[in-house]
Every structure is written in structure tokens, then in C-alpha cells.
Amino acid sequence: MTARPPLPPGLMISAPASGTGKTTLMLGLLAALARRGMVVQPFKSGPDYIDPGFHRAASGRESFNLDGWAMSQDRIAGLVEAARGADLVLAEGSMGLFDGVASPGATGTGASAEIAAMMGWPVVLILDASGQAQSAAATALGFARFRPEVALAGVVLNRVASPRHEALLRAGMDEAGIAVLGVLPRRPDLEMPERHLGLVQAGEHATLDALIAEAGRFIAAHVELDRLCAAARPTPDPAAGGGTPRPVPPPGQRIALARDAAFSFTYPHLVQGWRAAGAEIVPFSPLADEGPDPAADVCWLPGGYPELHAGPLAAAGNFHAGLRAFAETKPVHGECGGYMAMGAALIDKQGTRHAMAGLLGLVTSYETRRMHLGYRLAHLHESIPSHPLNARLRGHEFHYSTILDQPDAPLAKVVDAGGNAVPETGSRRGNATGTFFHLIAEDA
């Protein structure tokens, strides 16, 4: 019997806050190390659809989300198995290193620090050094000492204005005993463009390859790559404990999956789990006016940006007719944007009403934006594909739409991470079901 390759050592790329430069550093490291011939397995801490797409483009490997609030420890360990055969693991954190929710979920609060501690990955902390000098060392020292189970490999100083500025920053870090692994001058041209839900998706970036290549050159020139890689620490091998992660149940044997610029928010670990369980995935494009494969067992409409394509979706007669015909005999499930597209209408930010597929009575509007953001725990009142009545599901909600009408039966009792009920209960009508939250995992 051939022995499996070992799991490689790893690092967590994190920061004190969002907007500090984590993604630029992560993509630059992936590109720079790939150019050296290294195989790097990326991961993303927390619920995020955008960053893993960029990771995949920079590394050539699928990036998986690791989420302590939504996933059990054995599920996380099972996903880390994807790193076998790689030379290094790099996991990109979300928000600040210790930022999570107040009440623990399946494994923890969702903080990147918990994943780093669980996996034994030291943290490379990127600091925005603009507007400060030696005081940046106090921030780094606080992060190094805040939780003893989280090791700090060192810092990368970002947005450094001049050699004098760098000298002052290094003096403070030397005094604090913090290793400086890199110093990045200001490069606003390498910052990612944004839209209302975050970064533009990797597939929409016209110059993505050039941007990643330039980020790789920039990071290689300003980060001590050998020293950074040497700071990585071994990843624990779940096979040594004999545990087997629970498989992800597919919603059907043959899954018609909407996939285009309007419907692209599908967690990689779910699709991988469906395929690993033997399911066949048949993609189709509502924007190309395609309906689901009539031979499929189930249709799944993921989230995305339907509000940016409301006109073409409203005019997609073949898609609407195909979806309605499918739902007469087989289940159709939508998440967030997919749920909206299954509804009666979507009103865009200009106030124009666009007719949707009409499987549900849901009417949503972007005319008055209101952010809905956070973890969700759902107790199903009705079954959905692959999850029975009374199942408990963990997921995440992030959108700016407002419900104007939701006449159908509530799908679930839904609460946030603090146990507070939220009005976005999802709904069901016949074989059509939908939720505003994106499924991450079953509740353990």
C-alpha cells in the first residue's frame, strides 16, 4: 500500500483589521513562491467567496474555506487534507486576527486565530504602518502576547513611506523582539477594485494574470521569502487520530447548478464534497438563457449578483420556462441571489421592477440598501435537498436587499450567532425552496 504524502507546514496570513493588505500579500506570496517552483495550498479563514477565486488563479489549486463557527473540527481537518503533496500551506485570515462573534459555534467564534491555533500555523501579521512609526511595535507586541496558543512568526510592514520611516519602524520592532519579514512601500495600483459586496470576482478582472504577476514581483522584491517559509510549522495529520470527517451530502445524484456572472457564490468545499460523494454536476447559465438539465435530479441556484443582471435575467424566457417546468416535479433550491431570482420580482437600485421566475412570491428591492451580514443557524421547518425536516444548518448571510413581500410558508427558524431571531426565514412553495443564508455545514 502506497503511503500518502505528508501534510506540509503552514502559516496564517492575518492583520489587525480589514483593509490592511492581506489579500495583496497573500496573492503576491502565492505568485512569488509558484515562480520558485513551490506548490502552495491556499485556504481562506471564514465565509468568503471572493478571495478563494483569486487564490486559485494565483496558485493553480482550489482554495477552501475553514470556518470555526460553522464547521466541526473534523470537517476542518478533512478540508486540510487537500494540502497533501504541497510544499507549504498559506491560509488567509478574515477581518482582524482575533475578530469573531461573541458566542462560539461548532468549534469556536470564527476568528482566524482559532484556525491558526488549531492547525499550529504561526501568524504572519501585515501591519498598515502609515501614520505611525515605533508605535507599530506596540500593536505587534499586543498581537504576539494576546493569546499564548497563537504564535507570531513576524510582521510585514505595509505602506511604508520612506527609508527613514522604515528605519523607525524597524527600531521599534527590534525593541519589541518582533521579526520583520518584509517592508512594502506604497503601491495603490496593486490594491483590488471593490464593489458593494467586496472585491470584484476573479473571473471579472480583465487584467488578473498581469495583476497577480506584478504582485508576485513586488512581494519577492520586498519580503524575505526564505525566512518567511522557514517560519512555517507542521500541520497536524488528522489520519494519525483515525478520525474520518463526515461527508457532505449532495442534494442529488445529478445536480443542475447555475453558474455564470450572476450566480457564482458556491463554496468550493460543498462542490468538492458533492463530487466526492459521486454526484454529477451539470452547470447551466441563466444569463445565457439556459434552463436546468431536465434529466437532473435537483436544481441549485447559488448566490451571486443577480441585481447587476436583473434586466437580462428578466428577459431570459427559456430560463424561466425551464426552471418552472423543472420545479413541477423536482426540487429547486436557491441561496440569496438564487433565492431572489426564484421570486416574483427584483427591484434594482434605480427603482425598476424586473420580473423573476415566479417559483416563489418573494419580492426584493435594492432601491433602499440595507446590509444584512452575519452567521446564521437555521432549524428547518421544511426539508430542502439533502437536508430533512428539523435539520439544523450553519451558514452565512451577506446582502443589501430588502424584502418587500414574502407570502410563502417560512422555510426555517433562523437566528444569528447570538441566538437572536432574524426575519429572513427563507420560504417554500411546492418543490421550490430558498434561503438568504449560504449553507456552509450541517450543525454537529
C-alpha positions as a LaTeX table, in Angstrom:
\begin{tabular}{lrrr}
\hline
Residue & $x$ (\AA) & $y$ (\AA) & $z$ (\AA) \\
\hline
Met1 & 0.00 & 0.00 & 0.00 \\
Thr2 & 1.47 & 3.35 & $-1.04$ \\
Ala3 & 1.89 & 5.80 & 1.82 \\
Arg4 & 0.10 & 9.10 & 1.46 \\
Pro5 & 2.30 & 12.19 & 1.19 \\
Pro6 & 2.61 & 14.16 & 4.42 \\
Leu7 & 0.84 & 17.39 & 5.14 \\
Pro8 & 3.11 & 20.40 & 4.60 \\
Pro9 & 3.90 & 23.08 & 7.20 \\
Gly10 & 1.77 & 26.20 & 7.21 \\
Leu11 & 1.35 & 29.88 & 8.01 \\
Met12 & $-1.64$ & 32.13 & 8.62 \\
Ile13 & $-1.59$ & 35.50 & 6.84 \\
Ser14 & $-3.52$ & 37.94 & 9.01 \\
Ala15 & $-3.78$ & 41.55 & 10.17 \\
Pro16 & $-5.20$ & 43.74 & 12.93 \\
Ala17 & $-8.12$ & 44.79 & 10.71 \\
Ser18 & $-9.65$ & 44.63 & 7.25 \\
Gly19 & $-8.18$ & 46.82 & 4.54 \\
Thr20 & $-4.61$ & 46.37 & 5.72 \\
Gly21 & $-3.24$ & 44.49 & 2.70 \\
Lys22 & $-3.79$ & 40.79 & 3.48 \\
Thr23 & $-5.05$ & 39.89 & 0.02 \\
Thr24 & $-2.23$ & 41.68 & $-1.81$ \\
Leu25 & 0.34 & 39.94 & 0.41 \\
Met26 & $-1.38$ & 36.56 & 0.01 \\
Leu27 & $-1.62$ & 36.76 & $-3.78$ \\
Gly28 & 1.92 & 38.06 & $-4.07$ \\
Leu29 & 3.26 & 35.24 & $-1.93$ \\
Leu30 & 1.35 & 32.62 & $-3.92$ \\
Ala31 & 2.67 & 34.02 & $-7.20$ \\
Ala32 & 6.24 & 34.54 & $-5.97$ \\
Leu33 & 6.52 & 31.05 & $-4.48$ \\
Ala34 & 4.95 & 29.46 & $-7.57$ \\
Arg35 & 7.59 & 31.16 & $-9.68$ \\
Arg36 & 10.18 & 29.46 & $-7.46$ \\
Gly37 & 8.62 & 26.10 & $-8.30$ \\
Met38 & 6.90 & 25.62 & $-4.94$ \\
Val39 & 3.45 & 24.05 & $-4.66$ \\
Val40 & 1.42 & 26.11 & $-2.18$ \\
Gln41 & $-2.01$ & 25.09 & $-0.90$ \\
Pro42 & $-4.18$ & 28.12 & $-0.10$ \\
Phe43 & $-7.04$ & 28.31 & 2.39 \\
Lys44 & $-9.35$ & 31.11 & 3.49 \\
Ser45 & $-10.45$ & 31.54 & 7.09 \\
Gly46 & $-14.12$ & 32.40 & 7.43 \\
Pro47 & $-17.04$ & 32.79 & 5.00 \\
Asp48 & $-15.78$ & 34.37 & 1.77 \\
Tyr49 & $-16.46$ & 33.58 & $-1.91$ \\
Ile50 & $-14.21$ & 36.19 & $-3.47$ \\
Asp51 & $-10.72$ & 35.55 & $-2.09$ \\
Pro52 & $-10.63$ & 31.79 & $-2.85$ \\
Gly53 & $-11.13$ & 32.56 & $-6.55$ \\
Phe54 & $-8.08$ & 34.82 & $-6.52$ \\
His55 & $-6.13$ & 32.18 & $-4.57$ \\
Arg56 & $-6.93$ & 29.59 & $-7.22$ \\
Ala57 & $-5.81$ & 31.92 & $-10.00$ \\
Ala58 & $-2.50$ & 32.64 & $-8.24$ \\
Ser59 & $-1.69$ & 29.12 & $-7.04$ \\
Gly60 & $-3.37$ & 26.80 & $-9.54$ \\
Arg61 & $-5.01$ & 24.94 & $-6.64$ \\
Glu62 & $-8.55$ & 25.11 & $-5.27$ \\
Ser63 & $-8.75$ & 27.19 & $-2.10$ \\
Phe64 & $-11.09$ & 26.02 & 0.66 \\
Asn65 & $-12.80$ & 27.93 & 3.45 \\
Leu66 & $-12.02$ & 26.90 & 7.03 \\
Asp67 & $-14.68$ & 28.20 & 9.41 \\
Gly68 & $-14.57$ & 27.60 & 13.15 \\
Trp69 & $-18.09$ & 28.88 & 13.84 \\
Ala70 & $-19.80$ & 26.82 & 11.14 \\
Met71 & $-17.59$ & 23.72 & 10.84 \\
Ser72 & $-16.75$ & 20.94 & 13.24 \\
Gln73 & $-13.11$ & 20.27 & 13.92 \\
Asp74 & $-13.17$ & 17.03 & 11.93 \\
Arg75 & $-14.69$ & 18.86 & 8.93 \\
Ile76 & $-11.87$ & 21.41 & 9.09 \\
Ala77 & $-9.29$ & 18.65 & 9.37 \\
Gly78 & $-10.84$ & 16.88 & 6.41 \\
Leu79 & $-10.56$ & 20.00 & 4.25 \\
Val80 & $-6.91$ & 20.47 & 5.21 \\
Glu81 & $-6.31$ & 17.07 & 3.59 \\
Ala82 & $-6.29$ & 18.99 & 0.29 \\
Ala83 & $-2.78$ & 20.16 & 1.18 \\
Arg84 & $-1.21$ & 16.69 & 0.88 \\
Gly85 & 1.60 & 16.77 & $-1.62$ \\
Ala86 & 2.07 & 20.55 & $-1.42$ \\
Asp87 & 5.24 & 22.21 & $-0.13$ \\
Leu88 & 3.54 & 24.83 & 2.03 \\
Val89 & 0.14 & 25.93 & 3.34 \\
Leu90 & $-0.83$ & 29.60 & 3.31 \\
Ala91 & $-4.16$ & 30.49 & 4.90 \\
Glu92 & $-5.56$ & 33.99 & 4.53 \\
Gly93 & $-7.41$ & 35.33 & 7.54 \\
Ser94 & $-10.56$ & 37.43 & 7.59 \\
Met95 & $-11.00$ & 40.81 & 9.29 \\
Gly96 & $-8.63$ & 41.12 & 12.26 \\
Leu97 & $-6.77$ & 38.10 & 13.62 \\
Phe98 & $-8.86$ & 37.77 & 16.78 \\
Asp99 & $-12.16$ & 39.02 & 15.35 \\
Gly100 & $-15.10$ & 36.64 & 15.67 \\
Val101 & $-18.61$ & 36.50 & 17.08 \\
Ala102 & $-19.43$ & 36.67 & 20.77 \\
Ser103 & $-20.97$ & 33.20 & 21.10 \\
Pro104 & $-18.99$ & 30.10 & 19.99 \\
Gly105 & $-20.45$ & 27.90 & 17.29 \\
Ala106 & $-19.45$ & 24.44 & 16.08 \\
Thr107 & $-15.78$ & 24.83 & 17.03 \\
Gly108 & $-15.25$ & 28.46 & 18.01 \\
Thr109 & $-16.14$ & 32.06 & 17.28 \\
Gly110 & $-14.95$ & 32.08 & 13.66 \\
Ala111 & $-11.76$ & 34.01 & 14.41 \\
Ser112 & $-8.71$ & 33.35 & 12.21 \\
Ala113 & $-6.63$ & 32.97 & 15.39 \\
Glu114 & $-8.61$ & 29.84 & 16.27 \\
Ile115 & $-7.74$ & 28.18 & 12.96 \\
Ala116 & $-4.09$ & 29.19 & 13.41 \\
Ala117 & $-4.02$ & 27.65 & 16.91 \\
Met118 & $-5.91$ & 24.51 & 15.85 \\
Met119 & $-3.51$ & 23.86 & 12.97 \\
Gly120 & $-0.37$ & 25.08 & 14.69 \\
Trp121 & 0.26 & 27.67 & 11.95 \\
Pro122 & 2.26 & 30.73 & 13.06 \\
Val123 & 0.84 & 34.09 & 12.03 \\
Val124 & 2.44 & 36.48 & 9.57 \\
Leu125 & 0.90 & 39.80 & 10.60 \\
Ile126 & 0.68 & 42.52 & 7.97 \\
Leu127 & 0.56 & 45.99 & 9.53 \\
Asp128 & $-0.54$ & 49.23 & 7.88 \\
Ala129 & 2.34 & 51.43 & 9.03 \\
Ser130 & 1.03 & 54.67 & 7.56 \\
Gly131 & 0.78 & 57.46 & 10.10 \\
Gln132 & 2.93 & 55.77 & 12.75 \\
Ala133 & 6.49 & 54.72 & 13.48 \\
Gln134 & 7.74 & 52.93 & 16.62 \\
Ser135 & 4.16 & 52.72 & 17.89 \\
Ala136 & 3.50 & 49.98 & 15.32 \\
Ala137 & 5.67 & 47.72 & 17.50 \\
Ala138 & 3.22 & 48.10 & 20.38 \\
Thr139 & 0.45 & 46.79 & 18.15 \\
Ala140 & 2.59 & 43.85 & 17.04 \\
Leu141 & 3.62 & 43.08 & 20.62 \\
Gly142 & $-0.01$ & 43.08 & 21.74 \\
Phe143 & $-0.89$ & 40.59 & 19.00 \\
Ala144 & 2.10 & 38.42 & 19.91 \\
Arg145 & 1.05 & 38.22 & 23.58 \\
Phe146 & $-2.74$ & 38.36 & 23.43 \\
Arg147 & $-3.21$ & 34.59 & 23.25 \\
Pro148 & $-0.30$ & 32.30 & 24.10 \\
Glu149 & $-1.62$ & 29.49 & 21.91 \\
Val150 & $-1.26$ & 31.71 & 18.81 \\
Ala151 & 2.35 & 32.08 & 17.67 \\
Leu152 & 3.54 & 35.18 & 15.78 \\
Ala153 & 6.07 & 34.39 & 13.07 \\
Gly154 & 6.74 & 38.06 & 12.39 \\
Val155 & 5.36 & 41.11 & 10.65 \\
Val156 & 5.24 & 42.53 & 7.16 \\
Leu157 & 5.13 & 46.33 & 7.27 \\
Asn158 & 2.84 & 47.82 & 4.62 \\
Arg159 & 2.50 & 51.32 & 3.14 \\
Val160 & 5.95 & 52.41 & 4.31 \\
Ala161 & 6.64 & 55.94 & 3.10 \\
Ser162 & 10.44 & 56.24 & 3.02 \\
Pro163 & 13.76 & 54.70 & 4.16 \\
Arg164 & 13.60 & 56.91 & 7.26 \\
His165 & 10.11 & 55.64 & 8.03 \\
Glu166 & 11.33 & 52.06 & 7.62 \\
Ala167 & 14.28 & 52.67 & 9.98 \\
Leu168 & 11.98 & 53.98 & 12.71 \\
Leu169 & 9.59 & 51.05 & 12.28 \\
Arg170 & 12.44 & 48.54 & 12.45 \\
Ala171 & 13.83 & 50.21 & 15.58 \\
Gly172 & 10.50 & 49.70 & 17.33 \\
Met173 & 10.23 & 46.08 & 16.22 \\
Asp174 & 13.79 & 45.35 & 17.35 \\
Glu175 & 12.98 & 46.78 & 20.78 \\
Ala176 & 9.86 & 44.59 & 20.99 \\
Gly177 & 11.67 & 41.48 & 19.74 \\
Ile178 & 9.40 & 41.15 & 16.70 \\
Ala179 & 10.84 & 39.77 & 13.45 \\
Val180 & 10.35 & 41.94 & 10.37 \\
Leu181 & 9.79 & 39.61 & 7.41 \\
Gly182 & 9.12 & 42.29 & 4.81 \\
Val183 & 8.69 & 46.00 & 4.17 \\
Leu184 & 6.25 & 47.08 & 1.47 \\
Pro185 & 6.30 & 50.60 & 0.03 \\
Arg186 & 3.05 & 52.18 & $-1.05$ \\
Arg187 & 1.60 & 50.57 & $-4.20$ \\
Pro188 & $-2.01$ & 51.73 & $-4.65$ \\
Asp189 & $-2.05$ & 50.24 & $-8.16$ \\
Leu190 & $-1.91$ & 46.74 & $-6.61$ \\
Glu191 & $-4.99$ & 47.22 & $-4.43$ \\
Met192 & $-8.03$ & 45.30 & $-5.57$ \\
Pro193 & $-11.06$ & 47.10 & $-7.06$ \\
Glu194 & $-14.20$ & 46.89 & $-4.93$ \\
Arg195 & $-17.93$ & 46.68 & $-5.44$ \\
His196 & $-20.78$ & 46.78 & $-2.96$ \\
Leu197 & $-20.28$ & 43.20 & $-1.70$ \\
Gly198 & $-16.48$ & 43.40 & $-1.61$ \\
Leu199 & $-13.88$ & 42.63 & $-4.21$ \\
Val200 & $-14.61$ & 42.14 & $-7.87$ \\
Gln201 & $-14.62$ & 38.41 & $-8.56$ \\
Ala202 & $-11.51$ & 36.86 & $-10.04$ \\
Gly203 & $-13.28$ & 35.92 & $-13.26$ \\
Glu204 & $-14.38$ & 39.52 & $-13.83$ \\
His205 & $-10.93$ & 41.07 & $-13.50$ \\
Ala206 & $-9.78$ & 41.88 & $-17.04$ \\
Thr207 & $-6.09$ & 42.04 & $-16.16$ \\
Leu208 & $-6.00$ & 39.40 & $-13.42$ \\
Asp209 & $-2.96$ & 37.48 & $-14.66$ \\
Ala210 & $-0.93$ & 40.66 & $-15.03$ \\
Leu211 & $-2.00$ & 41.89 & $-11.59$ \\
Ile212 & $-1.04$ & 38.60 & $-9.92$ \\
Ala213 & 2.30 & 38.52 & $-11.75$ \\
Glu214 & 3.10 & 42.08 & $-10.65$ \\
Ala215 & 2.03 & 41.31 & $-7.07$ \\
Gly216 & 4.42 & 38.35 & $-7.15$ \\
Arg217 & 7.31 & 40.50 & $-8.34$ \\
Phe218 & 6.51 & 43.17 & $-5.75$ \\
Ile219 & 6.36 & 40.70 & $-2.84$ \\
Ala220 & 9.50 & 38.85 & $-3.99$ \\
Ala221 & 11.39 & 42.15 & $-4.03$ \\
His222 & 10.26 & 43.30 & $-0.58$ \\
Val223 & 9.65 & 40.17 & 1.54 \\
Glu224 & 12.30 & 37.74 & 2.79 \\
Leu225 & 10.72 & 34.66 & 1.26 \\
Asp226 & 13.24 & 32.13 & 2.60 \\
Arg227 & 12.86 & 33.45 & 6.12 \\
Leu228 & 9.09 & 33.54 & 5.86 \\
Cys229 & 8.89 & 29.94 & 4.61 \\
Ala230 & 11.28 & 28.80 & 7.35 \\
Ala231 & 8.84 & 30.18 & 9.95 \\
Ala232 & 6.11 & 27.73 & 8.89 \\
Arg233 & 5.30 & 24.96 & 11.34 \\
Pro234 & 3.99 & 21.38 & 10.83 \\
Thr235 & 0.32 & 20.81 & 10.14 \\
Pro236 & $-1.22$ & 18.13 & 12.39 \\
Asp237 & $-2.14$ & 14.98 & 10.49 \\
Pro238 & $-5.78$ & 14.00 & 11.15 \\
Ala239 & $-5.07$ & 10.50 & 9.83 \\
Ala240 & $-2.92$ & 9.90 & 12.89 \\
Gly241 & $-6.00$ & 10.20 & 15.10 \\
Gly242 & $-8.04$ & 7.78 & 13.00 \\
Gly243 & $-10.94$ & 10.21 & 12.61 \\
Thr244 & $-12.98$ & 10.37 & 9.42 \\
Pro245 & $-14.72$ & 13.64 & 8.60 \\
Arg246 & $-18.44$ & 13.37 & 7.95 \\
Pro247 & $-19.08$ & 13.54 & 4.18 \\
Val248 & $-21.01$ & 16.42 & 2.64 \\
Pro249 & $-24.36$ & 15.02 & 1.44 \\
Pro250 & $-25.09$ & 16.04 & $-2.16$ \\
Pro251 & $-28.58$ & 17.38 & $-2.91$ \\
Gly252 & $-28.97$ & 14.80 & $-5.68$ \\
Gln253 & $-27.12$ & 12.34 & $-7.90$ \\
Arg254 & $-27.26$ & 14.68 & $-10.91$ \\
Ile255 & $-27.21$ & 18.36 & $-9.93$ \\
Ala256 & $-28.13$ & 21.17 & $-12.32$ \\
Leu257 & $-26.00$ & 24.03 & $-10.96$ \\
Ala258 & $-26.48$ & 27.62 & $-12.15$ \\
Arg259 & $-23.05$ & 29.08 & $-12.87$ \\
Asp260 & $-22.29$ & 32.39 & $-14.55$ \\
Ala261 & $-21.55$ & 36.02 & $-13.60$ \\
Ala262 & $-24.90$ & 36.32 & $-11.81$ \\
Phe263 & $-24.67$ & 33.02 & $-9.89$ \\
Ser264 & $-21.14$ & 32.21 & $-8.77$ \\
Phe265 & $-21.16$ & 32.04 & $-4.96$ \\
Thr266 & $-20.71$ & 28.33 & $-4.33$ \\
Tyr267 & $-18.35$ & 27.22 & $-1.58$ \\
Pro268 & $-15.60$ & 25.03 & $-3.07$ \\
His269 & $-15.84$ & 22.55 & $-0.19$ \\
Leu270 & $-19.50$ & 21.87 & $-0.95$ \\
Val271 & $-18.93$ & 21.23 & $-4.66$ \\
Gln272 & $-15.91$ & 19.06 & $-3.87$ \\
Gly273 & $-17.96$ & 17.14 & $-1.31$ \\
Trp274 & $-20.79$ & 16.56 & $-3.75$ \\
Arg275 & $-18.36$ & 15.21 & $-6.34$ \\
Ala276 & $-16.56$ & 13.08 & $-3.76$ \\
Ala277 & $-19.91$ & 11.53 & $-2.87$ \\
Gly278 & $-20.37$ & 10.50 & $-6.52$ \\
Ala279 & $-22.70$ & 13.28 & $-7.65$ \\
Glu280 & $-22.54$ & 14.65 & $-11.19$ \\
Ile281 & $-22.70$ & 18.42 & $-11.58$ \\
Val282 & $-24.25$ & 19.83 & $-14.76$ \\
Pro283 & $-23.71$ & 23.61 & $-15.00$ \\
Phe284 & $-26.03$ & 25.92 & $-16.87$ \\
Ser285 & $-26.15$ & 29.69 & $-17.41$ \\
Pro286 & $-29.34$ & 31.66 & $-16.72$ \\
Leu287 & $-27.66$ & 34.73 & $-18.25$ \\
Ala288 & $-27.26$ & 32.75 & $-21.49$ \\
Asp289 & $-30.99$ & 31.96 & $-21.21$ \\
Glu290 & $-30.36$ & 28.30 & $-20.41$ \\
Gly291 & $-32.66$ & 26.22 & $-18.26$ \\
Pro292 & $-31.62$ & 23.37 & $-15.97$ \\
Asp293 & $-30.96$ & 19.95 & $-17.48$ \\
Pro294 & $-34.35$ & 18.15 & $-17.40$ \\
Ala295 & $-32.51$ & 14.90 & $-16.65$ \\
Ala296 & $-31.06$ & 16.28 & $-13.40$ \\
Asp297 & $-32.46$ & 15.24 & $-10.02$ \\
Val298 & $-32.24$ & 18.69 & $-8.45$ \\
Cys299 & $-31.57$ & 22.29 & $-9.46$ \\
Trp300 & $-29.38$ & 24.51 & $-7.27$ \\
Leu301 & $-29.23$ & 28.29 & $-7.76$ \\
Pro302 & $-26.34$ & 29.75 & $-5.77$ \\
Gly303 & $-25.87$ & 33.34 & $-4.72$ \\
Gly304 & $-24.11$ & 35.99 & $-6.72$ \\
Tyr305 & $-25.03$ & 39.32 & $-8.24$ \\
Pro306 & $-28.46$ & 38.96 & $-9.88$ \\
Glu307 & $-29.20$ & 42.62 & $-9.11$ \\
Leu308 & $-26.43$ & 43.62 & $-11.52$ \\
His309 & $-28.02$ & 41.49 & $-14.27$ \\
Ala310 & $-31.69$ & 41.97 & $-13.44$ \\
Gly311 & $-32.65$ & 43.10 & $-16.95$ \\
Pro312 & $-31.12$ & 40.14 & $-18.81$ \\
Leu313 & $-32.47$ & 37.72 & $-16.19$ \\
Ala314 & $-35.97$ & 39.17 & $-16.54$ \\
Ala315 & $-35.74$ & 38.70 & $-20.32$ \\
Ala316 & $-34.44$ & 35.10 & $-20.09$ \\
Gly317 & $-37.66$ & 33.39 & $-21.12$ \\
Asn318 & $-36.14$ & 29.98 & $-21.74$ \\
Phe319 & $-34.53$ & 30.02 & $-18.29$ \\
His320 & $-37.80$ & 30.96 & $-16.60$ \\
Ala321 & $-39.82$ & 28.36 & $-18.51$ \\
Gly322 & $-37.22$ & 25.63 & $-17.97$ \\
Leu323 & $-36.99$ & 26.38 & $-14.25$ \\
Arg324 & $-40.76$ & 26.37 & $-13.79$ \\
Ala325 & $-41.10$ & 23.09 & $-15.73$ \\
Phe326 & $-38.34$ & 21.52 & $-13.65$ \\
Ala327 & $-39.98$ & 22.60 & $-10.37$ \\
Glu328 & $-43.23$ & 20.90 & $-11.29$ \\
Thr329 & $-41.73$ & 17.50 & $-10.45$ \\
Lys330 & $-38.26$ & 18.07 & $-8.93$ \\
Pro331 & $-36.73$ & 20.23 & $-6.20$ \\
Val332 & $-35.23$ & 23.65 & $-6.92$ \\
His333 & $-33.27$ & 25.39 & $-4.18$ \\
Gly334 & $-31.83$ & 28.90 & $-4.21$ \\
Glu335 & $-29.42$ & 30.74 & $-1.92$ \\
Cys336 & $-29.50$ & 34.53 & $-1.56$ \\
Gly337 & $-29.20$ & 35.76 & $-5.17$ \\
Gly338 & $-30.56$ & 32.45 & $-6.43$ \\
Tyr339 & $-33.47$ & 32.77 & $-3.99$ \\
Met340 & $-34.20$ & 36.27 & $-5.31$ \\
Ala341 & $-34.16$ & 35.00 & $-8.90$ \\
Met342 & $-36.74$ & 32.36 & $-7.95$ \\
Gly343 & $-39.05$ & 35.05 & $-6.60$ \\
Ala344 & $-41.76$ & 37.15 & $-8.23$ \\
Ala345 & $-39.70$ & 40.29 & $-8.78$ \\
Leu346 & $-36.43$ & 42.07 & $-8.08$ \\
Ile347 & $-36.33$ & 45.87 & $-7.89$ \\
Asp348 & $-32.95$ & 47.35 & $-8.77$ \\
Lys349 & $-31.30$ & 50.40 & $-7.18$ \\
Gln350 & $-32.92$ & 52.71 & $-9.73$ \\
Gly351 & $-36.36$ & 51.50 & $-8.66$ \\
Thr352 & $-37.05$ & 49.47 & $-11.81$ \\
Arg353 & $-39.07$ & 46.32 & $-11.20$ \\
His354 & $-37.85$ & 43.19 & $-13.02$ \\
Ala355 & $-39.96$ & 40.04 & $-13.20$ \\
Met356 & $-38.15$ & 36.93 & $-11.98$ \\
Ala357 & $-39.02$ & 33.23 & $-12.38$ \\
Gly358 & $-42.04$ & 33.30 & $-10.07$ \\
Leu359 & $-41.49$ & 29.95 & $-8.35$ \\
Leu360 & $-41.89$ & 31.85 & $-5.07$ \\
Gly361 & $-43.74$ & 35.03 & $-4.16$ \\
Leu362 & $-40.63$ & 36.79 & $-2.87$ \\
Val363 & $-40.17$ & 40.42 & $-3.91$ \\
Thr364 & $-36.85$ & 42.06 & $-3.06$ \\
Ser365 & $-35.56$ & 45.58 & $-3.57$ \\
Tyr366 & $-32.18$ & 47.29 & $-3.80$ \\
Glu367 & $-33.71$ & 50.76 & $-4.10$ \\
Thr368 & $-33.05$ & 51.36 & $-0.40$ \\
Arg369 & $-29.92$ & 49.48 & 0.60 \\
Arg370 & $-29.64$ & 47.83 & 4.00 \\
Met371 & $-26.81$ & 45.49 & 4.86 \\
His372 & $-27.61$ & 42.04 & 6.23 \\
Leu373 & $-24.42$ & 40.39 & 7.43 \\
Gly374 & $-23.51$ & 37.57 & 9.77 \\
Tyr375 & $-23.59$ & 33.90 & 10.66 \\
Arg376 & $-26.92$ & 32.10 & 10.64 \\
Leu377 & $-28.19$ & 28.94 & 12.36 \\
Ala378 & $-31.33$ & 27.52 & 10.75 \\
His379 & $-33.75$ & 24.94 & 12.14 \\
Leu380 & $-35.68$ & 23.65 & 9.12 \\
His381 & $-39.48$ & 23.67 & 9.23 \\
Glu382 & $-39.46$ & 22.10 & 5.76 \\
Ser383 & $-36.94$ & 19.81 & 4.09 \\
Ile384 & $-34.55$ & 21.06 & 1.42 \\
Pro385 & $-32.48$ & 18.94 & $-0.97$ \\
Ser386 & $-30.15$ & 16.69 & 1.10 \\
His387 & $-31.38$ & 18.05 & 4.45 \\
Pro388 & $-34.56$ & 16.74 & 6.11 \\
Leu389 & $-37.22$ & 18.39 & 8.24 \\
Asn390 & $-35.80$ & 19.55 & 11.61 \\
Ala391 & $-32.21$ & 19.56 & 10.36 \\
Arg392 & $-30.02$ & 22.31 & 11.80 \\
Leu393 & $-27.77$ & 24.11 & 9.32 \\
Arg394 & $-24.99$ & 26.64 & 9.74 \\
Gly395 & $-24.42$ & 29.34 & 7.16 \\
His396 & $-23.72$ & 32.99 & 6.48 \\
Glu397 & $-25.80$ & 35.88 & 5.13 \\
Phe398 & $-24.45$ & 38.92 & 3.27 \\
His399 & $-26.61$ & 41.11 & 1.03 \\
Tyr400 & $-28.09$ & 44.59 & 0.73 \\
Ser401 & $-31.61$ & 43.78 & $-0.41$ \\
Thr402 & $-34.85$ & 44.49 & 1.41 \\
Ile403 & $-37.81$ & 42.09 & 1.45 \\
Leu404 & $-40.98$ & 43.80 & 0.25 \\
Asp405 & $-43.14$ & 40.67 & 0.13 \\
Gln406 & $-42.61$ & 37.09 & 1.29 \\
Pro407 & $-46.03$ & 35.39 & 1.12 \\
Asp408 & $-44.93$ & 31.75 & 1.12 \\
Ala409 & $-44.53$ & 29.43 & 4.10 \\
Pro410 & $-41.38$ & 30.07 & 6.19 \\
Leu411 & $-38.69$ & 27.53 & 5.47 \\
Ala412 & $-36.90$ & 27.67 & 8.82 \\
Lys413 & $-36.46$ & 29.36 & 12.12 \\
Val414 & $-33.26$ & 31.37 & 11.60 \\
Val415 & $-31.15$ & 33.02 & 14.29 \\
Asp416 & $-27.89$ & 34.91 & 14.22 \\
Ala417 & $-24.71$ & 33.90 & 16.05 \\
Gly418 & $-26.05$ & 35.42 & 19.26 \\
Gly419 & $-29.29$ & 33.41 & 19.12 \\
Asn420 & $-31.41$ & 36.40 & 18.03 \\
Ala421 & $-34.17$ & 35.63 & 15.52 \\
Val422 & $-33.80$ & 37.19 & 12.08 \\
Pro423 & $-36.75$ & 37.87 & 9.75 \\
Glu424 & $-35.10$ & 36.25 & 6.70 \\
Thr425 & $-36.62$ & 32.82 & 7.30 \\
Gly426 & $-36.45$ & 31.59 & 3.71 \\
Ser427 & $-39.58$ & 30.17 & 2.12 \\
Arg428 & $-41.13$ & 27.19 & 0.38 \\
Arg429 & $-43.77$ & 26.71 & $-2.27$ \\
Gly430 & $-44.22$ & 23.21 & $-3.64$ \\
Asn431 & $-40.84$ & 21.90 & $-4.81$ \\
Ala432 & $-39.22$ & 25.36 & $-4.62$ \\
Thr433 & $-37.22$ & 26.38 & $-1.55$ \\
Gly434 & $-34.87$ & 29.27 & $-0.87$ \\
Thr435 & $-32.86$ & 30.97 & 1.84 \\
Phe436 & $-30.98$ & 34.24 & 2.24 \\
Phe437 & $-28.15$ & 32.43 & 4.01 \\
His438 & $-25.47$ & 30.44 & 2.21 \\
Leu439 & $-25.08$ & 26.93 & 3.57 \\
Ile440 & $-21.65$ & 26.12 & 5.00 \\
Ala441 & $-22.20$ & 22.92 & 7.01 \\
Glu442 & $-24.69$ & 20.90 & 8.99 \\
Asp443 & $-24.80$ & 21.63 & 12.70 \\
Ala444 & $-22.81$ & 18.99 & 14.57 \\
\hline
\end{tabular}
